[in-house]
Amino acid sequence: MLNLLISFACSALSSALMMRFVTPNMWITMAVSAVVFALVFMLLTRITMKKVTALMEVAQRDMVANRSDKAIKELLNGLKYGAWQIYVKQQINSQIGTIYYLKRDFKGAVPYLEKGFVRNWVSTAMLAITYMKKNKTGEMVATFDKAISGNRKEPMVYAVYAFCLDRVGQRDKAIDMLKKGAAKTGNEHLEDNKNLLESGKKMKMKGFGDMWYQFHLEKQGAIIKKQTKAMTGRRKQVLR
C-alpha cells in the first residue's frame, strides 16, 4: 500500500514540476507522470518482494531443519511488509497457517488460513478441510470453490475437493467435480478416481505423490506405513 502511495506522490510531484518548469501541455505532463508512477512503483515493488522472498527462503530452510517455531517467528516479523505491498500480508498468512496445519495444530492454523491468499490453493484447501472436520460443509464448499476459481489448471485441488465431498456423503458431487477437473486439466488420475467412485469404490490418491499427505486426510497408520516402506526401499538400495 505504501509503495502505491509513494508512487502516486512521485507522479503528482513530477506533474507539478513539468507544468511549472517544462511545459503547460497537459498530455505531455500526463504521459511523463504516468511513466514516473510506473517506474517508481516497479522499483519499490522489486525491493519489497526481494525482502519477502529472502524471508520465505529463511523460513523454508527452518522448516526443512525441523525448526517450525522459528519459521513462524520469522514470518510473523515479515507481516510488516504487508503495509508496503498489496497481497504480501495474505501470502505470509498463508505460509504461517500452512506451517501450523502441517504440525497438526489446526486451531492455530485457522486464523491465519482465513486471512490467507486465495491463489495459494494449498492453504485454501487446508482451510476448507478444517471446516469439513468441524462439520461446516457449506463453508467447506465455499472455500474449495474459491481455491478452484484461482487455480483452475491445478489437478490436485479438484482431487482434494472431490475426496472431501465423498467423505461428507456427497459422492455424486464428488464425481461431477472429478469430471470437471479432468476436462479442465486432462489429468489421468482425476479420470481414474472418477471411475473408482462410479464403481462404488474409494478414491486412490497415491498418484498425486507425497504432496497428498500434507493434507492429513489419510489415517496416521497409512502414512507411517508409507514412510516405513520408503525407508525400507532406501535401505535396500544402500545395501546393493
KOLNUKOL-125725 format. One record per residue (C-alpha): x, y, z; residue in one letter. Coordinates in steps of 0.001 Angstrom, whole numbers, padded with zeros to 6 digits, always signed. Example, Ala and Ser with C-alpha at 12.3 -4.5 7.8 and 13.67 -1.06 7.14 Angstrom:
residues 2
+012300-004500+007800A/+013670-001060+007140S/
END
This chain:
residues 240
+000000+000000+000000M/+002765+002448+000905L/+004514+001626-002364N/+001356+002713-004181L/+001053+005952-002207L/+004711+006843-002708I/+004375+006187-006430S/+001315+008434-006640F/+003164+011160-004717A/+006165+010982-007065C/+003821+011059-010050S/+001975+014114-008734A/+005253+015883-007954L/+006622+015203-011424S/+003384+016508-012919S/+003592+019731-010914A/+007254+020258-011838L/+006539+019623-015524M/+003695+022164-015531M/+005781+024722-013661R/+009180+024462-015345F/+008901+022445-018597V/+005601+022643-020478T/+001964+023584-019863P/+000868+020827-022262N/-001443+018585-020255M/-000961+015481-022457W/+002820+015555-022211I/+002612+016134-018463T/+000203+013210-018012M/+002427+010921-020062A/+005519+011791-018036V/+003713+011440-014711S/+002379+008006-015783A/+005900+006855-016638V/+007214+008160-013314V/+004453+006336-011438F/+005166+003057-013244A/+008933+003235-012756L/+008754+004156-009065V/+006123+001513-008338F/+008108-001201-010142M/+011282-000254-008268L/+009609-000214-004859L/+007776-003469-005598T/+011014-005169-006598R/+012729-004007-003400I/+009845-005167-001197T/+009416-008533-002902M/+013155-009179-002719K/+012930-008820+001049K/+009818-011019+001197V/+011443-013700-000971T/+014517-013743+001279A/+012218-014085+004299L/+010363-017015+002721M/+013638-018752+001902E/+014833-018439+005501V/+011516-019829+006755A/+011745-022700+004260Q/+015223-023615+005487R/+013954-023570+009065D/+011111-025914+008110M/+013487-028334+006402V/+015628-028285+009558A/+012527-029046+011668N/+012523-025575+013249R/+008881-024757+012608S/+008536-022381+015576D/+011484-020343+014320K/+009983-020306+010826A/+006701-018957+012183I/+008535-016273+014140K/+010424-015192+011010E/+007205-014993+009024L/+005400-013045+011741L/+008190-010467+011628N/+007634-010247+007886G/+003991-009150+008240L/+005303-005579+008397K/+005886-005739+004642Y/+002124-006012+004180G/+001906-002270+004750A/+004142-001730+001735W/+002878-004126-000930Q/-000574-005453-001739I/-001205-009179-001105Y/+002069-009658+000806V/+000302-009952+004157K/-002115-012531+002752Q/+000733-014593+001302Q/+002612-014606+004596I/-000551-015528+006498N/-000997-018460+004112S/+002517-019675+004872Q/+002068-019363+008640I/-001279-021154+008516G/+000231-023934+006406T/+003021-024488+008924I/+000552-024744+011810Y/-001559-027153+009749Y/+001436-029349+008932L/+002141-029501+012685K/-001474-030660+013151R/-002161-027522+015161D/-005428-026948+013324F/-006745-024496+015897K/-003642-022360+015473G/-003799-022654+011689A/-007338-021426+011099V/-006912-017689+011967P/-004007-017416+009529Y/-005564-019572+006814L/-008715-017446+006950E/-006582-014353+006248K/-004537-016130+003596G/-004082-015644-000132F/-006848-017354-002130V/-004496-018071-005052R/-002436-020227-002692N/-004617-023260-003321W/-002776-025454-000804V/-003514-023196+002168S/-007056-022521+000934T/-007697-026259+000622A/-006320-026755+004135M/-008819-024195+005414L/-011651-025994+003625A/-010595-029284+005219I/-010652-027748+008704T/-014232-026634+008010Y/-015089-030187+006929M/-013668-031567+010175K/-015886-029113+012075K/-018943-030331+010114N/-019228-026943+008379K/-019974-028392+004958T/-021295-025143+003498G/-018143-023260+004420E/-016031-026143+003154M/-017705-025991-000255V/-017463-022202-000484A/-013759-022286+000396T/-012944-025049-002076F/-014799-023092-004760D/-012513-020132-004057K/-009457-022383-004301A/-010570-023642-007715I/-011532-020184-009016S/-007926-019046-008649G/-006296-022328-009705N/-008370-023884-012497R/-005429-025731-014044K/-004236-027426-010828E/-005406-031094-010904P/-004874-031822-007241M/-007243-029144-005971V/-010088-030926-007786Y/-008971-034246-006331A/-008821-032989-002747V/-012194-031259-003167Y/-013772-034443-004530A/-012205-036539-001758F/-013801-034275+000864C/-017159-034232-000913L/-017155-038021-000913D/-016204-038084+002746R/-019199-035911+003712V/-021548-038190+001765G/-021831-036216-001471Q/-020460-038811-003894R/-022432-037585-006902D/-020996-034089-006460K/-017536-035602-005988A/-017881-037414-009322I/-019016-034197-011009D/-016010-032375-009548M/-013626-035009-010886L/-015287-034807-014314K/-014878-031031-014270K/-011238-031295-013192G/-010432-033922-015822A/-011988-031750-018530A/-010054-028678-017397K/-006673-030308-016825T/-006638-033583-018771G/-005181-035292-015693N/-005452-039093-015825E/-005547-039505-012030H/-008751-037455-011904L/-010304-039664-014569E/-009189-042826-012746D/-010671-041632-009461N/-013915-040694-011184K/-014174-044263-012463N/-013471-045614-008975L/-016263-043557-007408L/-018680-044502-010177E/-017843-048154-009407S/-018652-047648-005733G/-015024-047757-004667K/-012870-045318-002713K/-010572-042770-004325M/-006867-043600-004563K/-004630-040588-004123M/-001197-042229-004378K/-000834-040935-007912G/-000506-037393-006599F/+002656-038273-004694G/+003839-037158-001279D/+002111-033799-001635M/-001182-035526-000881W/-000104-036487+002642Y/+000348-032886+003761Q/-003442-032511+003947F/-003688-035105+006761H/-006685-036795+005185L/-005140-040248+005419E/-005071-042148+008694K/-001822-041904+010616Q/-001273-045629+010214G/-001361-045344+006414A/+001159-042519+006442I/+003521-044375+008796I/+003220-047490+006644K/+004119-045484+003542K/+007080-043802+005250Q/+008339-047162+006553T/+008068-048667+003085K/+010004-045752+001611A/+012742-046073+004230M/+012982-049834+003646T/+013374-049219-000065G/+016194-046754+000550R/+017967-049253+002817R/+017794-051922+000107K/+019326-049515-002370Q/+022162-048740+000023V/+022826-052433+000650L/+023127-053050-003065R/
END
